[in-house]
Amino acid sequence: MQKIKKDDEIIVIAGKDKGKRGSITKMLEERVFVSGINMVKKHTKGNPQMGQPGGIIEKEASIHISNIAIYNGSDNKADRVGIKTLEDGKKVRIFKSTGEEIDG
């Protein structure tokens, strides 16, 4: 079971965007894309056959998974994730500080 999943609310704990919050839009092996975080400018060459103009576009770059933490809304701060097994054998993710379930 993964500790961090797509559409989780996270907070950046290291880097130029430290302290910013967002939700995960895409996950790779050890990197994640977060909405509105780690924006970079990319210089693109135009393609007249496809109707794409050239210029400078701003897009999201990936962040290493070690530089983010899940956001705990009840405490308004970053938290760690633990995994708890219920009586019926089902595994759920919990916040380490409060013990409450992340997946409702």
For each residue, the residues with C-beta under 8 A, 3 or more apart:
1: 83 91 93
2: 5
3: 70 81 83 93
4: 8 10 24 27 32 65 68 70 81
5: 2 8 24 27
6: 24 25 26 27
7: 23 24
8: 4 5 23 24 70 102
9: 21 22 23 70 71 73
10: 4 21 22 23 24 32 34 68 69 70 71
11: 19 20 21 68 69 70 71 77 78
12: 15 17 18 19 20 21 22 34 37 63 67 68
13: 18 67 68 69 78
14: 18 66 67
15: 12 18 38 63 67
16: 38
17: 12 20 37 38 63
18: 12 13 14 15
19: 11 12
20: 11 12 17 36 37
21: 9 10 11 12 71
22: 9 10 12 34 35 36 37
23: 7 8 9 10 34 35
24: 4 5 6 7 8 10 27 32 33 34 35
25: 6 33 34 35 60
26: 6 32 33
27: 4 5 6 24 31 32 33
28: 31 32 62
29:
30: 64 65 66
31: 27 28 62 63 64 65
32: 4 10 24 26 27 28 62 63 65 68
33: 24 25 26 27 60 61 62 63
34: 10 12 22 23 24 25 37 38 60 63 68
35: 22 23 24 25 60
36: 20 22 39 60
37: 12 17 20 22 34 60 63
38: 15 16 17 34 60 61 62 63
39: 36 58 59 60 61
40: 58 59 60 61
41: 56 57 58
42: 56 57 58 59
43: 55 56
44: 52 54 55 56 57
45: 54
46: 52 53 54 55
47: 50 51 52
48: 51
49:
50: 47
51: 47 48
52: 44 46 47
53: 46
54: 44 45 46
55: 43 44 46
56: 41 42 43 44
57: 41 42 44
58: 39 40 41 42
59: 39 40 42
60: 25 33 34 35 36 37 38 39 40
61: 33 38 39 40
62: 28 31 32 33 38
63: 12 15 17 31 32 33 34 37 38 67 68
64: 30 31 67
65: 4 30 31 32 68
66: 14 30
67: 12 13 14 15 63 64
68: 4 10 11 12 13 32 34 63 65
69: 10 11 13 78 79 80
70: 3 4 8 9 10 11 78 79 80 81 95 102
71: 9 10 11 21 77 78 79
72: 75 76 77 78 79 95 97 98
73: 9 76
74: 98 100
75: 72 79 97 98
76: 72 73
77: 11 71 72
78: 11 13 69 70 71 72
79: 69 70 71 72 75 95 96 97 98
80: 69 70 95 96 97
81: 3 4 70 93 94 95 96 102
82: 93 94 95 96
83: 1 3 91 92 93 94
84: 91 92 93 94 101
85: 89 90 91
86: 89 90 91 92
87:
88:
89: 85 86
90: 85 86
91: 1 83 84 85 86
92: 83 84 86 101 102 103
93: 1 3 81 82 83 84 101 102 103
94: 81 82 83 84 98 99 100 101 102
95: 70 72 79 80 81 82 98 99 100 102
96: 79 80 81 82 99
97: 72 75 79 80
98: 72 74 75 79 94 95
99: 94 95 96
100: 74 94 95
101: 84 92 93 94 104
102: 8 70 81 92 93 94 95
103: 92 93
104: 101
